[in-house]
Amino acid sequence: MRGAQYEPLPIEGLRFGYVDSGYESVMIVESGTPIRVLNSSMWGEGFTASRRLVNRQVSKHYLADDPLEEMRAYFEGQGMPWEETAALLTAAELQDRGTRYVELGLGGGVYTWVTAGLRNKIRGGKDCEESALYPGTINTIVVVDGHLTDAAFVNAVITATEAKTAALQDLDVRLEDCGLTATGTSTDAVIIAACQRGERHRYAGISTTLGYAISRTVYESTVESAARYLNRQTLSPGE
């Protein structure tokens, strides 16, 4: 990534990079070898083997007729191979990201990044107007230094989502039209990545060691980022 400042992560073989360019900022997690990824977004969707996990900030007015082609052109412009890249898109401020790392008891660890924008918050099960669907979003990236089965990957998505929702509830984030607490935004996305080495995990529910680490890091990262967003709104309403 051109212009990125990198720093090593406590997970062996991984490093974190960040480019601060206003609404064109980008954060990237790079691995020296491909890691297994489950991605809910269209850029590197589903299960893949990726070397790069990207969270890209765009303008609140971002609009592309072909989002896949636009992102491919962006990666090429950055000199980054798009074939081994899983990416998320957001209009939230990347500088407000929340991060947490927790070591696992039998080795390995869990590192989480969350960027939270709450302009288009919703509540699961409640109707949402189509006009409310635009980039704002809560993006969650979880990297596990361990070996996950496919079932554990899916389980991790559930655990991360529950933790995100709990964070919004504890922050008392509510929908303006009805006063109910929000469960997320209409464009939330998640990446679960695993180095596929060390301890093998078949489950990732909150009652497991791995699930607890995912839940804790996602919850605390979401609280941190969402609180920064809410504080920014207080200081500069409407942004």
HUBEL-V371280 format. One record per residue. N is the residue number from 1. RES is the residue in one letter. BURIAL is + if it has 9 or more other ideal C-beta (glycine too) atoms within 8 Angstrom, else -. Layout:
# HUBEL-V371280
N:RES:BURIAL, N:RES:BURIAL
This chain:
# HUBEL-V371280
1:M:+, 2:R:-, 3:G:-, 4:A:+, 5:Q:-, 6:Y:-, 7:E:-, 8:P:-, 9:L:+, 10:P:-, 11:I:+, 12:E:-, 13:G:-, 14:L:+, 15:R:+, 16:F:+, 17:G:+, 18:Y:+, 19:V:+, 20:D:-, 21:S:-, 22:G:-, 23:Y:+, 24:E:-, 25:S:+, 26:V:+, 27:M:+, 28:I:+, 29:V:+, 30:E:+, 31:S:+, 32:G:-, 33:T:-, 34:P:-, 35:I:+, 36:R:+, 37:V:+, 38:L:+, 39:N:+, 40:S:-, 41:S:+, 42:M:-, 43:W:+, 44:G:+, 45:E:-, 46:G:-, 47:F:-, 48:T:+, 49:A:-, 50:S:+, 51:R:+, 52:R:+, 53:L:+, 54:V:+, 55:N:+, 56:R:+, 57:Q:+, 58:V:+, 59:S:-, 60:K:+, 61:H:-, 62:Y:+, 63:L:-, 64:A:-, 65:D:-, 66:D:-, 67:P:+, 68:L:-, 69:E:-, 70:E:+, 71:M:+, 72:R:+, 73:A:-, 74:Y:+, 75:F:+, 76:E:+, 77:G:-, 78:Q:-, 79:G:-, 80:M:+, 81:P:-, 82:W:+, 83:E:-, 84:E:+, 85:T:+, 86:A:+, 87:A:+, 88:L:+, 89:L:+, 90:T:+, 91:A:+, 92:A:+, 93:E:+, 94:L:+, 95:Q:-, 96:D:+, 97:R:+, 98:G:+, 99:T:+, 100:R:+, 101:Y:+, 102:V:+, 103:E:-, 104:L:+, 105:G:-, 106:L:-, 107:G:-, 108:G:+, 109:G:+, 110:V:+, 111:Y:+, 112:T:+, 113:W:+, 114:V:+, 115:T:+, 116:A:+, 117:G:+, 118:L:+, 119:R:+, 120:N:+, 121:K:+, 122:I:+, 123:R:+, 124:G:-, 125:G:-, 126:K:+, 127:D:-, 128:C:-, 129:E:-, 130:E:-, 131:S:-, 132:A:+, 133:L:-, 134:Y:+, 135:P:+, 136:G:+, 137:T:+, 138:I:+, 139:N:+, 140:T:+, 141:I:+, 142:V:+, 143:V:+, 144:V:+, 145:D:+, 146:G:+, 147:H:+, 148:L:+, 149:T:+, 150:D:-, 151:A:-, 152:A:+, 153:F:+, 154:V:+, 155:N:+, 156:A:+, 157:V:+, 158:I:+, 159:T:+, 160:A:+, 161:T:+, 162:E:+, 163:A:+, 164:K:+, 165:T:+, 166:A:+, 167:A:+, 168:L:+, 169:Q:+, 170:D:-, 171:L:+, 172:D:-, 173:V:+, 174:R:-, 175:L:+, 176:E:-, 177:D:-, 178:C:-, 179:G:-, 180:L:-, 181:T:+, 182:A:+, 183:T:-, 184:G:+, 185:T:+, 186:S:+, 187:T:+, 188:D:+, 189:A:+, 190:V:+, 191:I:+, 192:I:+, 193:A:+, 194:A:+, 195:C:+, 196:Q:-, 197:R:-, 198:G:-, 199:E:+, 200:R:-, 201:H:+, 202:R:-, 203:Y:+, 204:A:+, 205:G:+, 206:I:-, 207:S:-, 208:T:+, 209:T:-, 210:L:+, 211:G:+, 212:Y:+, 213:A:+, 214:I:+, 215:S:+, 216:R:+, 217:T:+, 218:V:+, 219:Y:+, 220:E:+, 221:S:+, 222:T:+, 223:V:+, 224:E:+, 225:S:+, 226:A:+, 227:A:+, 228:R:+, 229:Y:+, 230:L:+, 231:N:-, 232:R:+, 233:Q:+, 234:T:-, 235:L:-, 236:S:-, 237:P:-, 238:G:-, 239:E:-
